[in-house]
Structures are given as structure tokens and as C-alpha cells.
Amino acid sequence: MQFISPEIIFRGNDAWEKALPQVTQLTKSPLILGRSLQTNNLRNCLVRDLKNQNLNVSTANLQFDCCYEDITRIKKIILKNNNDSVIAAGGGKVLDAGKYLAELFDIPCITVPLSASTCAGWTALSNIYTKNGQFINDFALRSCPKVLVFDHKFIQTAPSRTLASGIADALAKWYESSLTSSTIDDGLVQQAIQISRVLRDQLLIDGEKAFKAEFENNSSWRNTIEACGLTAGLVGGIGGEKCRTAAAHALHNAITQIITPNKFFHGEIVGVGILLQLRLEEMKNNNKLADQSIKQLLELMKKLNLPTTIAQLGINVFENQNLDKIADFTCRDKSEIHFLPFEINKQDIIEVISNFEQQIIKI
């Protein structure tokens, strides 16, 4: 069984206004879920608009991440207010938490991404973390969100750093799915891979223009945010689990186990994971094109101010057994690293990261 997409998608400028009639048909007592202070004014606008539709609106904010502590606390709020839907408005952690909570209560989820940092507004998946941001597991949901509202005016308010992160995360769709699924004899999977290839090409062409230019009359910006927030989700919906993640995300999940003072976005860590995955392909699968792919990616990533090493994520892998911790988590049972078409063990991870961080491998 596959859950390919949200039931209804509103996109473009004024998508929220266009979605309001549909939203009011779905819910009479929604919970608006958010997180950051920076997006508080936007969420207040959503609350005002819904109250103007005579809806009984409640609000709640994540204190940490999409973690069990926050989920347990917000479950009590939903029970107390008898909410009949969750409207998740924010970044990936908020969207994942909203989807998870809606599933627990078997009520509709409406996702309203406030940045293009992930495709979490689309997918039937929630990533669960500790309250300190360490990845625990991903949770497959019974459906995609009921409604996705991808309002370009909301996305415009997000920091440019979130777009850079979204570009890195969306690029991973090609680098992971083309490796894990290229031999699968399934038409939909092969079509998903081809969509991810077009997605990659579009981001390589338009990503820098979208990141650096003004929003108005900028087709590169429009195409890029929708590539990150919508098309990337479609790839996973059509292609299934193996078109979503491989080594880049496995390394992301492992790197999050090391707690640092500075928080990095999901896509920023995934971008470093793509570079490491390509080195693994070169080392273990004799991929002669990996070096060229890395050079191409590095050029774009530097223009987007993205980190390109684990050190730039604030982690010295040679201290506090960090390298062992990352390698152990990467290679644990059920890790996405095992979707690769070649065997990977702990020593492989230690070797590739050591060389990469010491710049013994020339990049």
C-alpha cells in the first residue's frame, strides 16, 4: 500500500485564502500547532482568519522537537479542547508532529509549511527525535495530510538559510534513489527516479538564483520552493521507502546523535551526508563519477552557504569517541545504510569519515 500525496493541495500566492472554504468544511475546532517565535505573527494571522470563520480555535507550540515529550503534552491539550483537526504551521519538525498527533486521534491533518526547508508537508511519515534533537526513528503514517497549503507568501517570510537546507534535502532524492532503486523492476519506482533526476537538474540550474534573487517575478524561486516542498515529497510517495532515503539520511540520523550547542537544519546535515555517500560509492562500488559529482555539488553548496564537512556542523569527529558513535548508529539494524546495493560496515564509515574530515581525500 502506498500513500502518494495529500488529498488536496493549494499552492501559489494566496493559497491560504483559497484553502479557507475547504478547511472550514473539514473542521470546527482545530488546533493550530507551531513552534518558533519568528513565525508567531503568521500563526496569529491563521488563528484570526479561522476565528473569522466562526471556528473554535486552540493553539499549542512545540517546546523542543518532534519528540515524545512534546507529543504527550499536546495530546492532553487536544483532549481537553476536543479538537477535531490539527493544522500544523511551521517547519519540518512542526509538520511531522502535527501529522503524528492527527494520526493518534484519527482526525484530519492540514499542513501549512512556513518554509521550503523540507517536504514534510507532503509525506505520510513523521521523524521522531529526542528533546535534544537526536533522531530516534521514522514513523510510517496511515495517510498523507488531508490538505496541504503551500502559500508562497508564507514561504517568502522564511530565512534564506531554510531554502538552502531544503535544496540540499531535495537533492538527496536523486543521489539516494538512483543508487538504491535503479535495478528495481517496477514502473512507478523507475518513474520516481526519473522525477528525482529532473528535480536535481532543476535545483542545480535554479538553486543559486532562487537563493540570491528577489521573490517577485522570479520563476527560479517559485520552481525551487515547489521542488523542495512538493516534488521531493512526490518522489517518495510514488517510489516508496527506497526512493526516500539511503546513506545520506542514515549519516544525518547518526550525526544528530552528537549534541552540539548550535542547531543545524535537517537538510544542512543531509547535504554533508550526500558528499559522504558519494565517497562511499567511490570506495566500495568503484563509482568513477563520484568525484565529479562531489565537485559539482560543492560548487553549489558553497554558493548556498551550506556546511560541507562534519566539522562545519560543529562536531570534531576525533574527540569524545564521536566517530565510533556516528559509525555505530549509521550501521545499526534497520538503518537506511543497508538499502545500498553493496555491503557497508562500521569500519567503512570510520574510514570514509576520517579521510573526509582530514581532507586526505582531495575535495
C-alpha positions in Angstrom: 0.0 0.0 0.0 1.3 3.5 -0.9 0.2 6.9 0.3 1.3 9.1 -2.6 0.1 12.6 -1.9 -2.2 14.8 0.2 -5.8 14.6 -0.8 -6.0 18.3 -1.8 -3.1 20.8 -2.5 -3.4 24.5 -2.6 -0.3 26.3 -3.9 0.8 29.8 -5.0 0.2 33.3 -3.7 -2.9 33.5 -1.5 -3.1 29.7 -1.3 -4.3 30.1 2.4 -7.2 32.3 1.4 -8.2 29.8 -1.3 -8.0 26.9 1.1 -10.2 28.5 3.8 -13.5 27.2 2.5 -12.2 23.7 2.3 -10.6 24.0 5.8 -13.9 25.2 7.3 -15.7 22.2 5.8 -13.2 19.8 7.5 -13.0 21.3 11.0 -15.0 23.2 13.5 -12.5 23.0 16.4 -8.9 23.0 15.0 -5.6 23.0 17.0 -3.0 25.3 15.4 0.4 23.8 16.1 3.6 25.8 15.8 7.0 26.3 17.3 9.2 29.3 16.7 8.8 32.9 17.8 9.8 34.0 14.3 6.6 32.5 12.8 4.3 33.6 15.7 2.8 36.5 13.8 2.0 34.3 10.8 0.3 31.8 13.1 -1.7 34.6 14.7 -3.0 35.5 11.2 -4.1 32.0 10.7 -5.9 32.0 14.1 -7.6 35.3 13.2 -8.8 34.0 9.8 -10.2 30.8 11.3 -11.9 32.7 14.1 -13.5 34.9 11.5 -15.0 31.7 10.0 -16.6 31.1 13.4 -14.3 28.2 14.3 -13.3 27.3 17.8 -9.5 27.6 17.6 -6.9 26.3 20.1 -3.2 26.8 19.9 -0.1 24.9 21.0 3.6 25.2 20.4 6.4 22.6 20.4 8.9 23.3 23.1 11.6 21.0 21.7 11.4 18.9 18.5 9.0 16.4 17.2 9.6 14.4 20.4 7.6 12.2 22.7 7.7 14.8 25.5 6.0 17.4 23.3 3.6 15.0 21.7 2.5 13.7 25.2 1.9 17.3 26.4 0.0 18.4 23.3 -2.1 15.2 23.3 -3.6 16.5 26.6 -4.3 19.8 25.1 -6.2 18.2 22.2 -8.2 16.0 24.6 -9.0 19.0 26.8 -10.3 21.1 23.9 -11.8 18.3 22.0 -10.1 19.4 18.8 -11.3 17.8 15.6 -8.2 18.6 13.4 -4.6 19.6 13.6 -3.3 22.5 11.5 0.5 22.3 11.6 2.1 25.6 10.6 5.9 25.7 10.6 9.0 23.8 9.5 9.6 20.1 9.2 9.5 19.2 13.0 6.2 21.0 13.4 4.7 19.4 10.3 5.9 15.9 11.4 4.5 16.4 15.0 1.2 17.6 13.6 0.8 14.6 11.3 1.7 12.2 14.1 -0.8 13.8 16.6 -3.6 13.8 14.0 -3.0 10.1 13.4 -3.1 9.3 17.1 -6.6 10.9 17.3 -7.7 9.8 13.8 -8.5 13.4 12.9 -7.6 15.3 9.7 -4.2 17.0 9.4 -3.8 20.2 7.5 -0.2 21.1 6.8 0.9 24.7 6.2 4.6 24.9 5.6 6.2 28.2 6.5 9.4 27.5 4.7 10.7 25.3 1.9 13.2 23.5 4.2 11.7 20.0 3.8 8.9 18.1 2.0 7.3 17.1 5.4 4.1 18.9 4.5 3.5 16.3 1.8 4.6 12.9 3.2 2.9 10.1 5.2 5.9 10.0 7.5 7.0 11.5 10.8 10.6 11.6 12.1 10.7 11.3 15.9 13.6 12.8 17.8 14.6 13.2 21.4 14.0 16.6 23.0 17.7 17.3 22.4 17.3 16.7 18.6 18.7 13.2 18.4 17.0 11.0 15.7 15.1 8.0 17.2 13.1 6.6 14.3 10.8 7.4 11.4 7.1 6.5 11.9 5.1 5.5 8.8 1.6 7.1 8.9 -1.7 5.7 7.6 -2.1 8.6 5.2 -0.6 11.8 3.8 -2.1 15.0 5.2 -5.7 15.7 4.2 -4.9 19.2 2.9 -1.5 20.8 2.1 -1.5 24.6 1.9 1.7 25.8 0.2 1.4 29.5 0.3 4.2 31.3 -1.5 3.7 34.5 0.6 4.3 32.5 3.7 7.4 30.9 2.3 8.8 34.4 1.4 8.9 35.2 5.1 11.4 32.4 5.9 15.1 33.0 6.2 17.2 32.2 3.1 19.0 29.6 5.1 15.9 27.4 5.2 15.7 27.4 1.4 19.4 26.3 1.2 18.6 23.5 3.6 15.6 22.5 1.5 17.7 22.4 -1.7 20.2 20.0 -0.1 17.4 17.8 1.3 15.7 17.6 -2.1 18.9 16.9 -4.0 19.3 13.8 -1.8 16.2 12.3 -3.6 18.3 11.7 -6.7 21.5 10.7 -5.1 19.8 8.2 -2.9 17.0 6.8 -5.0 19.2 6.4 -8.2 21.5 4.2 -6.2 19.1 2.1 -4.1 16.4 1.6 -6.7 18.0 1.6 -10.1 17.6 -2.2 -10.5 14.1 -2.5 -9.2 11.8 -3.7 -12.0 8.8 -1.6 -11.1 7.5 1.1 -13.4 6.4 3.5 -10.7 9.7 3.3 -8.9 11.6 4.0 -12.2 9.3 6.9 -12.9 10.0 8.3 -9.4 13.7 8.0 -10.1 13.3 10.0 -13.3 11.3 12.7 -11.5 14.2 12.9 -8.9 16.7 13.3 -11.8 14.7 16.2 -13.2 14.3 17.6 -9.7 18.1 17.5 -9.3 18.7 19.2 -12.6 16.3 21.9 -11.8 17.9 22.6 -8.5 21.4 22.7 -10.0 20.2 25.2 -12.5 17.8 27.4 -10.4 19.0 26.8 -6.8 21.5 29.7 -6.7 19.2 32.1 -8.5 16.4 31.2 -6.1 18.7 31.7 -3.0 20.1 35.0 -4.0 17.4 36.8 -6.0 14.2 38.7 -5.1 10.9 36.8 -4.9 8.9 38.9 -7.2 8.6 37.7 -10.8 11.3 35.1 -10.1 10.4 31.8 -11.7 13.6 30.3 -10.4 12.4 31.0 -6.8 8.9 29.6 -7.4 10.2 26.5 -9.1 12.8 25.9 -6.4 10.5 26.2 -3.4 7.9 23.9 -5.0 10.7 21.4 -6.0 11.8 21.3 -2.3 8.3 21.4 -0.7 6.2 19.4 -3.2 8.1 17.4 -5.8 10.5 15.9 -3.3 7.5 14.6 -1.4 6.0 13.2 -4.6 9.2 11.2 -5.3 8.9 9.3 -2.0 5.1 8.9 -2.5 5.4 7.3 -5.9 8.7 5.4 -5.3 8.1 4.2 -1.8 10.6 3.8 1.0 13.7 3.1 -1.0 13.2 6.3 -3.1 13.3 8.3 0.1 16.5 7.5 2.0 19.8 5.8 1.9 23.3 6.7 3.1 22.9 10.5 3.2 19.9 10.2 5.6 21.5 7.4 7.5 24.5 9.6 8.1 22.2 12.5 9.0 20.5 10.4 11.6 23.8 9.3 13.1 25.3 12.8 13.2 22.3 14.1 15.2 23.3 11.7 18.0 26.2 14.1 18.8 24.7 17.0 20.7 26.2 20.4 19.9 25.5 23.9 21.1 24.4 25.1 17.7 21.3 23.6 16.0 21.6 22.7 12.3 18.7 22.2 9.9 17.8 18.7 8.6 18.9 19.5 5.0 22.2 21.0 6.1 23.2 17.7 7.7 21.8 15.7 4.8 23.9 17.7 2.4 27.1 16.6 4.2 25.6 13.1 4.1 25.4 13.2 0.3 29.0 14.1 0.0 30.0 11.2 2.3 27.7 8.8 0.4 29.4 9.7 -2.8 32.8 8.9 -1.2 31.4 5.5 -0.1 30.2 4.8 -3.6 33.7 5.6 -4.9 35.4 3.5 -2.2 33.0 0.5 -2.1 31.3 0.5 -5.5 34.0 1.8 -7.8 31.9 4.8 -8.9 34.2 6.7 -11.3 31.8 9.6 -11.5 31.6 10.2 -7.7 34.4 12.7 -7.6 32.9 14.8 -10.4 29.5 14.7 -8.7 31.1 16.0 -5.5 32.8 18.8 -7.3 29.5 19.8 -8.9 27.7 19.7 -5.5 30.4 21.5 -3.6 30.2 24.4 -6.0 26.5 24.8 -5.4 26.7 24.1 -1.7 29.3 26.8 -1.1 27.2 29.3 -3.0 24.3 28.5 -0.7 26.4 28.8 2.4 25.8 25.2 3.3 28.2 23.2 5.5 30.4 20.7 3.6 32.0 18.8 6.4 31.0 17.4 9.8 33.5 19.9 11.4 31.4 22.7 9.9 28.4 21.2 11.8 30.3 22.0 15.0 31.5 18.4 15.6 35.1 17.2 15.9 34.8 13.5 15.0 38.1 12.8 16.5 37.0 13.7 20.0 34.9 12.0 22.7 34.5 8.8 20.6 32.3 10.8 18.2 33.5 8.8 15.2 32.6 5.5 16.8 29.2 6.8 17.9 28.4 8.0 14.3 29.6 4.8 12.7 27.7 2.6 15.2 24.4 4.4 14.7 24.9 4.5 10.9 25.3 0.8 10.7 22.7 -0.3 13.3 20.0 -2.8 12.4 17.2 -1.2 10.2 19.4 1.7 9.2 18.8 3.1 5.8 22.5 2.5 5.0 21.5 -1.1 4.3 19.4 0.0 1.4 22.7 0.5 -0.5 23.4 -2.2 -3.2 26.8 -3.0 -1.5 27.8 -4.0 2.0 28.8 -1.3 4.4 30.3 -2.0 7.9 31.4 0.2 10.8 35.0 0.3 9.6 33.9 1.6 6.2 32.1 4.5 7.8 35.1 5.2 10.1 37.5 5.2 7.2 35.5 7.4 4.8 34.7 10.0 7.5 38.2 10.0 8.8 39.6 10.6 5.4 37.0 13.2 4.5 37.4 15.2 7.7 41.2 15.1 7.5 41.0 16.1 3.8 43.2 13.2 2.9 40.6 12.7 0.1 41.0 15.7 -2.1 37.9 17.7 -2.5 
